[in-house]
Amino acid sequence: MPAHSPPTQVVIYATTRLRREAWRTLLSGQPGITVAGEAADAARVGALLRPGSPGSVLIDDAGPLPEIARQLKAALPEAGLLFLVPVYDVAGIVELLRAGASGCLSLEDSIADVARAAVAVGRGEIVLPPPVATRTLAALARGDSTAPAGVSGTGLVEPLSERETDVLRLLAQGLTNKDIAQTLMLSVRTVEAHLRSVYGKLAVRSRTEAALWAVRHGYGPRAE
């Protein structure tokens, strides 16, 4: 992360006090983030995030997760929503993404992984482990009826460069900007510039739309 970038505000969402306090303790001091508070309802989360800075919500709850995602997305349309799940289930993850989630991690992942994922979703990235990402994106790309609202197929406005193609393929595998940068030996800022160009050439508006375009047009996992 560039030195001048503000830390990502992270709000911990859980209905049990023990989980909220545990995550506050675990995440405090992790690089790149500031724990902005804890909440047990969507209205409270909205009051904790400062406007104008990257923000994400870490959700560790046993409740109906898609409904929680819809409530939080309605209250905080700009915030990234990172869900902790007991197991990786493609159908369940697809439903969460459609409801507004930005990513999922397993409860078995490390605290450092959770912190990095919270930063990534706060910057508008999708966070899914690569094997799950390819299957999830393929499931989403099977038809418009399974795609998130607002995602549609588009034509290629302008040919992609070789490097833009590399970035798009890695994006479709579920890699974050930092992971893409490390894989291609580029800076994160350069990856972000390539992605802006890719979005323009694909005539899409978001990371999810670009990833789904990649799957549908043979740049990523096949929608079998």
KOLMARFI-435105 format. One record per residue (C-alpha): residue in one letter; x, y, z. Coordinates in nm, 2 decimals. Layout:
<rovos>
<rovo residuo="A" px="X" py="Y" pz="Z"/>
...
</rovos>
This chain:
<rovos>
<rovo residuo="M" px="0.00" py="0.00" pz="0.00"/>
<rovo residuo="P" px="0.14" py="0.34" pz="-0.09"/>
<rovo residuo="A" px="0.26" py="0.53" pz="0.22"/>
<rovo residuo="H" px="0.02" py="0.83" pz="0.16"/>
<rovo residuo="S" px="-0.29" py="0.61" pz="0.14"/>
<rovo residuo="P" px="-0.52" py="0.66" pz="0.45"/>
<rovo residuo="P" px="-0.58" py="0.35" pz="0.66"/>
<rovo residuo="T" px="-0.89" py="0.15" pz="0.58"/>
<rovo residuo="Q" px="-1.16" py="0.20" pz="0.84"/>
<rovo residuo="V" px="-1.30" py="-0.14" pz="0.95"/>
<rovo residuo="V" px="-1.62" py="-0.18" pz="1.14"/>
<rovo residuo="I" px="-1.68" py="-0.52" pz="1.31"/>
<rovo residuo="Y" px="-2.03" py="-0.65" pz="1.26"/>
<rovo residuo="A" px="-2.15" py="-0.93" pz="1.49"/>
<rovo residuo="T" px="-2.46" py="-0.98" pz="1.71"/>
<rovo residuo="T" px="-2.26" py="-1.13" pz="1.99"/>
<rovo residuo="R" px="-2.04" py="-0.91" pz="2.21"/>
<rovo residuo="L" px="-1.77" py="-1.17" pz="2.25"/>
<rovo residuo="R" px="-1.71" py="-1.19" pz="1.87"/>
<rovo residuo="R" px="-1.70" py="-0.81" pz="1.84"/>
<rovo residuo="E" px="-1.45" py="-0.77" pz="2.12"/>
<rovo residuo="A" px="-1.24" py="-1.07" pz="2.00"/>
<rovo residuo="W" px="-1.21" py="-0.92" pz="1.65"/>
<rovo residuo="R" px="-1.12" py="-0.58" pz="1.78"/>
<rovo residuo="T" px="-0.84" py="-0.72" pz="1.98"/>
<rovo residuo="L" px="-0.71" py="-0.94" pz="1.69"/>
<rovo residuo="L" px="-0.72" py="-0.66" pz="1.43"/>
<rovo residuo="S" px="-0.59" py="-0.37" pz="1.64"/>
<rovo residuo="G" px="-0.24" py="-0.30" pz="1.53"/>
<rovo residuo="Q" px="-0.27" py="-0.48" pz="1.19"/>
<rovo residuo="P" px="-0.11" py="-0.27" pz="0.91"/>
<rovo residuo="G" px="-0.32" py="-0.06" pz="0.69"/>
<rovo residuo="I" px="-0.64" py="-0.06" pz="0.90"/>
<rovo residuo="T" px="-0.80" py="0.12" pz="1.18"/>
<rovo residuo="V" px="-1.08" py="-0.04" pz="1.38"/>
<rovo residuo="A" px="-1.35" py="0.22" pz="1.36"/>
<rovo residuo="G" px="-1.59" py="0.04" pz="1.60"/>
<rovo residuo="E" px="-1.83" py="-0.25" pz="1.65"/>
<rovo residuo="A" px="-2.19" py="-0.29" pz="1.57"/>
<rovo residuo="A" px="-2.48" py="-0.54" pz="1.59"/>
<rovo residuo="D" px="-2.71" py="-0.37" pz="1.35"/>
<rovo residuo="A" px="-2.68" py="-0.20" pz="1.01"/>
<rovo residuo="A" px="-2.79" py="0.15" pz="1.13"/>
<rovo residuo="R" px="-2.51" py="0.16" pz="1.39"/>
<rovo residuo="V" px="-2.25" py="0.06" pz="1.13"/>
<rovo residuo="G" px="-2.33" py="0.37" pz="0.91"/>
<rovo residuo="A" px="-2.27" py="0.60" pz="1.20"/>
<rovo residuo="L" px="-1.92" py="0.46" pz="1.26"/>
<rovo residuo="L" px="-1.76" py="0.51" pz="0.92"/>
<rovo residuo="R" px="-1.62" py="0.85" pz="0.83"/>
<rovo residuo="P" px="-1.71" py="0.97" pz="0.48"/>
<rovo residuo="G" px="-1.43" py="1.03" pz="0.23"/>
<rovo residuo="S" px="-1.20" py="0.75" pz="0.35"/>
<rovo residuo="P" px="-1.19" py="0.38" pz="0.25"/>
<rovo residuo="G" px="-1.41" py="0.17" pz="0.47"/>
<rovo residuo="S" px="-1.51" py="-0.20" pz="0.51"/>
<rovo residuo="V" px="-1.73" py="-0.40" pz="0.73"/>
<rovo residuo="L" px="-1.61" py="-0.74" pz="0.87"/>
<rovo residuo="I" px="-1.91" py="-0.96" pz="0.92"/>
<rovo residuo="D" px="-1.88" py="-1.26" pz="1.16"/>
<rovo residuo="D" px="-2.23" py="-1.37" pz="1.23"/>
<rovo residuo="A" px="-2.45" py="-1.68" pz="1.21"/>
<rovo residuo="G" px="-2.76" py="-1.50" pz="1.10"/>
<rovo residuo="P" px="-2.91" py="-1.51" pz="0.75"/>
<rovo residuo="L" px="-2.60" py="-1.37" pz="0.57"/>
<rovo residuo="P" px="-2.76" py="-1.26" pz="0.24"/>
<rovo residuo="E" px="-3.02" py="-1.06" pz="0.44"/>
<rovo residuo="I" px="-2.74" py="-0.90" pz="0.64"/>
<rovo residuo="A" px="-2.56" py="-0.82" pz="0.32"/>
<rovo residuo="R" px="-2.86" py="-0.65" pz="0.18"/>
<rovo residuo="Q" px="-2.92" py="-0.44" pz="0.49"/>
<rovo residuo="L" px="-2.56" py="-0.33" pz="0.51"/>
<rovo residuo="K" px="-2.54" py="-0.25" pz="0.14"/>
<rovo residuo="A" px="-2.85" py="-0.04" pz="0.16"/>
<rovo residuo="A" px="-2.70" py="0.15" pz="0.46"/>
<rovo residuo="L" px="-2.35" py="0.17" pz="0.32"/>
<rovo residuo="P" px="-2.34" py="0.15" pz="-0.06"/>
<rovo residuo="E" px="-1.98" py="0.25" pz="-0.08"/>
<rovo residuo="A" px="-1.83" py="0.03" pz="0.19"/>
<rovo residuo="G" px="-1.68" py="-0.31" pz="0.12"/>
<rovo residuo="L" px="-1.85" py="-0.60" pz="0.29"/>
<rovo residuo="L" px="-1.62" py="-0.89" pz="0.39"/>
<rovo residuo="F" px="-1.80" py="-1.20" pz="0.52"/>
<rovo residuo="L" px="-1.64" py="-1.48" pz="0.73"/>
<rovo residuo="V" px="-1.79" py="-1.82" pz="0.65"/>
<rovo residuo="P" px="-1.75" py="-2.16" pz="0.81"/>
<rovo residuo="V" px="-1.71" py="-2.34" pz="0.47"/>
<rovo residuo="Y" px="-1.67" py="-2.23" pz="0.11"/>
<rovo residuo="D" px="-2.00" py="-2.31" pz="-0.07"/>
<rovo residuo="V" px="-2.02" py="-2.17" pz="-0.42"/>
<rovo residuo="A" px="-2.40" py="-2.14" pz="-0.42"/>
<rovo residuo="G" px="-2.39" py="-1.96" pz="-0.09"/>
<rovo residuo="I" px="-2.11" py="-1.72" pz="-0.21"/>
<rovo residuo="V" px="-2.30" py="-1.65" pz="-0.53"/>
<rovo residuo="E" px="-2.60" py="-1.55" pz="-0.32"/>
<rovo residuo="L" px="-2.39" py="-1.33" pz="-0.10"/>
<rovo residuo="L" px="-2.23" py="-1.15" pz="-0.40"/>
<rovo residuo="R" px="-2.57" py="-1.09" pz="-0.55"/>
<rovo residuo="A" px="-2.69" py="-0.95" pz="-0.21"/>
<rovo residuo="G" px="-2.40" py="-0.70" pz="-0.21"/>
<rovo residuo="A" px="-2.10" py="-0.87" pz="-0.05"/>
<rovo residuo="S" px="-1.75" py="-0.78" pz="-0.17"/>
<rovo residuo="G" px="-1.58" py="-1.10" pz="-0.06"/>
<rovo residuo="C" px="-1.57" py="-1.40" pz="0.17"/>
<rovo residuo="L" px="-1.30" py="-1.56" pz="0.38"/>
<rovo residuo="S" px="-1.29" py="-1.88" pz="0.59"/>
<rovo residuo="L" px="-1.28" py="-1.87" pz="0.96"/>
<rovo residuo="E" px="-0.97" py="-2.08" pz="0.92"/>
<rovo residuo="D" px="-0.78" py="-1.80" pz="0.75"/>
<rovo residuo="S" px="-0.51" py="-1.61" pz="0.93"/>
<rovo residuo="I" px="-0.56" py="-1.27" pz="1.10"/>
<rovo residuo="A" px="-0.31" py="-1.12" pz="0.85"/>
<rovo residuo="D" px="-0.52" py="-1.26" pz="0.56"/>
<rovo residuo="V" px="-0.84" py="-1.10" pz="0.71"/>
<rovo residuo="A" px="-0.67" py="-0.77" pz="0.76"/>
<rovo residuo="R" px="-0.54" py="-0.76" pz="0.40"/>
<rovo residuo="A" px="-0.88" py="-0.87" pz="0.27"/>
<rovo residuo="A" px="-1.05" py="-0.59" pz="0.47"/>
<rovo residuo="V" px="-0.82" py="-0.33" pz="0.30"/>
<rovo residuo="A" px="-0.89" py="-0.48" pz="-0.04"/>
<rovo residuo="V" px="-1.27" py="-0.47" pz="-0.02"/>
<rovo residuo="G" px="-1.25" py="-0.12" pz="0.13"/>
<rovo residuo="R" px="-1.08" py="-0.02" pz="-0.20"/>
<rovo residuo="G" px="-1.35" py="-0.18" pz="-0.41"/>
<rovo residuo="E" px="-1.19" py="-0.51" pz="-0.48"/>
<rovo residuo="I" px="-1.34" py="-0.86" pz="-0.48"/>
<rovo residuo="V" px="-1.18" py="-1.10" pz="-0.23"/>
<rovo residuo="L" px="-1.23" py="-1.47" pz="-0.28"/>
<rovo residuo="P" px="-0.97" py="-1.75" pz="-0.26"/>
<rovo residuo="P" px="-0.86" py="-1.83" pz="-0.62"/>
<rovo residuo="P" px="-1.01" py="-2.18" pz="-0.65"/>
<rovo residuo="V" px="-1.34" py="-2.06" pz="-0.51"/>
<rovo residuo="A" px="-1.33" py="-1.74" pz="-0.72"/>
<rovo residuo="T" px="-1.30" py="-1.93" pz="-1.05"/>
<rovo residuo="R" px="-1.60" py="-2.15" pz="-0.97"/>
<rovo residuo="T" px="-1.80" py="-1.86" pz="-0.83"/>
<rovo residuo="L" px="-1.74" py="-1.64" pz="-1.13"/>
<rovo residuo="A" px="-1.82" py="-1.93" pz="-1.37"/>
<rovo residuo="A" px="-2.15" py="-1.98" pz="-1.18"/>
<rovo residuo="L" px="-2.23" py="-1.61" pz="-1.21"/>
<rovo residuo="A" px="-2.14" py="-1.60" pz="-1.58"/>
<rovo residuo="R" px="-2.37" py="-1.89" pz="-1.68"/>
<rovo residuo="G" px="-2.66" py="-1.65" pz="-1.74"/>
<rovo residuo="D" px="-2.79" py="-1.30" pz="-1.67"/>
<rovo residuo="S" px="-3.04" py="-1.45" pz="-1.42"/>
<rovo residuo="T" px="-2.76" py="-1.55" pz="-1.19"/>
<rovo residuo="A" px="-2.55" py="-1.23" pz="-1.23"/>
<rovo residuo="P" px="-2.55" py="-0.95" pz="-0.98"/>
<rovo residuo="A" px="-2.78" py="-0.66" pz="-1.05"/>
<rovo residuo="G" px="-2.64" py="-0.42" pz="-1.31"/>
<rovo residuo="V" px="-2.40" py="-0.67" pz="-1.47"/>
<rovo residuo="S" px="-2.45" py="-0.73" pz="-1.84"/>
<rovo residuo="G" px="-2.25" py="-0.85" pz="-2.14"/>
<rovo residuo="T" px="-2.07" py="-0.58" pz="-2.34"/>
<rovo residuo="G" px="-1.86" py="-0.56" pz="-2.65"/>
<rovo residuo="L" px="-1.49" py="-0.48" pz="-2.65"/>
<rovo residuo="V" px="-1.46" py="-0.11" pz="-2.73"/>
<rovo residuo="E" px="-1.08" py="-0.12" pz="-2.80"/>
<rovo residuo="P" px="-0.83" py="-0.41" pz="-2.81"/>
<rovo residuo="L" px="-0.66" py="-0.49" pz="-2.48"/>
<rovo residuo="S" px="-0.28" py="-0.46" pz="-2.46"/>
<rovo residuo="E" px="-0.08" py="-0.77" pz="-2.36"/>
<rovo residuo="R" px="-0.03" py="-0.64" pz="-2.01"/>
<rovo residuo="E" px="-0.39" py="-0.55" pz="-1.97"/>
<rovo residuo="T" px="-0.48" py="-0.90" pz="-2.08"/>
<rovo residuo="D" px="-0.25" py="-1.04" pz="-1.81"/>
<rovo residuo="V" px="-0.41" py="-0.82" pz="-1.55"/>
<rovo residuo="L" px="-0.76" py="-0.92" pz="-1.66"/>
<rovo residuo="R" px="-0.69" py="-1.29" pz="-1.65"/>
<rovo residuo="L" px="-0.55" py="-1.26" pz="-1.29"/>
<rovo residuo="L" px="-0.85" py="-1.05" pz="-1.19"/>
<rovo residuo="A" px="-1.08" py="-1.33" pz="-1.32"/>
<rovo residuo="Q" px="-0.89" py="-1.57" pz="-1.09"/>
<rovo residuo="G" px="-0.99" py="-1.37" pz="-0.79"/>
<rovo residuo="L" px="-0.65" py="-1.20" pz="-0.72"/>
<rovo residuo="T" px="-0.64" py="-0.87" pz="-0.54"/>
<rovo residuo="N" px="-0.45" py="-0.58" pz="-0.69"/>
<rovo residuo="K" px="-0.16" py="-0.65" pz="-0.45"/>
<rovo residuo="D" px="-0.15" py="-1.01" pz="-0.56"/>
<rovo residuo="I" px="-0.17" py="-0.91" pz="-0.93"/>
<rovo residuo="A" px="0.12" py="-0.67" pz="-0.88"/>
<rovo residuo="Q" px="0.34" py="-0.93" pz="-0.71"/>
<rovo residuo="T" px="0.26" py="-1.19" pz="-0.98"/>
<rovo residuo="L" px="0.34" py="-0.95" pz="-1.27"/>
<rovo residuo="M" px="0.62" py="-0.77" pz="-1.08"/>
<rovo residuo="L" px="0.44" py="-0.44" pz="-1.11"/>
<rovo residuo="S" px="0.35" py="-0.17" pz="-0.86"/>
<rovo residuo="V" px="-0.01" py="-0.17" pz="-0.72"/>
<rovo residuo="R" px="-0.05" py="0.18" pz="-0.87"/>
<rovo residuo="T" px="0.04" py="0.04" pz="-1.21"/>
<rovo residuo="V" px="-0.21" py="-0.24" pz="-1.18"/>
<rovo residuo="E" px="-0.48" py="0.01" pz="-1.08"/>
<rovo residuo="A" px="-0.39" py="0.22" pz="-1.39"/>
<rovo residuo="H" px="-0.42" py="-0.09" pz="-1.61"/>
<rovo residuo="L" px="-0.75" py="-0.18" pz="-1.46"/>
<rovo residuo="R" px="-0.89" py="0.17" pz="-1.53"/>
<rovo residuo="S" px="-0.79" py="0.12" pz="-1.89"/>
<rovo residuo="V" px="-0.95" py="-0.22" pz="-1.90"/>
<rovo residuo="Y" px="-1.27" py="-0.09" pz="-1.76"/>
<rovo residuo="G" px="-1.29" py="0.17" pz="-2.03"/>
<rovo residuo="K" px="-1.21" py="-0.07" pz="-2.31"/>
<rovo residuo="L" px="-1.47" py="-0.32" pz="-2.19"/>
<rovo residuo="A" px="-1.73" py="-0.04" pz="-2.12"/>
<rovo residuo="V" px="-1.78" py="-0.18" pz="-1.77"/>
<rovo residuo="R" px="-1.81" py="0.01" pz="-1.44"/>
<rovo residuo="S" px="-1.68" py="-0.23" pz="-1.17"/>
<rovo residuo="R" px="-1.44" py="-0.50" pz="-1.09"/>
<rovo residuo="T" px="-1.73" py="-0.76" pz="-1.08"/>
<rovo residuo="E" px="-1.84" py="-0.66" pz="-1.43"/>
<rovo residuo="A" px="-1.49" py="-0.69" pz="-1.56"/>
<rovo residuo="A" px="-1.44" py="-1.03" pz="-1.40"/>
<rovo residuo="L" px="-1.76" py="-1.16" pz="-1.55"/>
<rovo residuo="W" px="-1.68" py="-1.02" pz="-1.89"/>
<rovo residuo="A" px="-1.34" py="-1.20" pz="-1.87"/>
<rovo residuo="V" px="-1.52" py="-1.53" pz="-1.79"/>
<rovo residuo="R" px="-1.78" py="-1.50" pz="-2.06"/>
<rovo residuo="H" px="-1.52" py="-1.41" pz="-2.33"/>
<rovo residuo="G" px="-1.26" py="-1.67" pz="-2.25"/>
<rovo residuo="Y" px="-1.01" py="-1.46" pz="-2.04"/>
<rovo residuo="G" px="-1.09" py="-1.66" pz="-1.73"/>
<rovo residuo="P" px="-1.25" py="-1.97" pz="-1.59"/>
<rovo residuo="R" px="-1.51" py="-2.12" pz="-1.83"/>
<rovo residuo="A" px="-1.87" py="-2.09" pz="-1.75"/>
<rovo residuo="E" px="-1.95" py="-2.46" pz="-1.79"/>
</rovos>
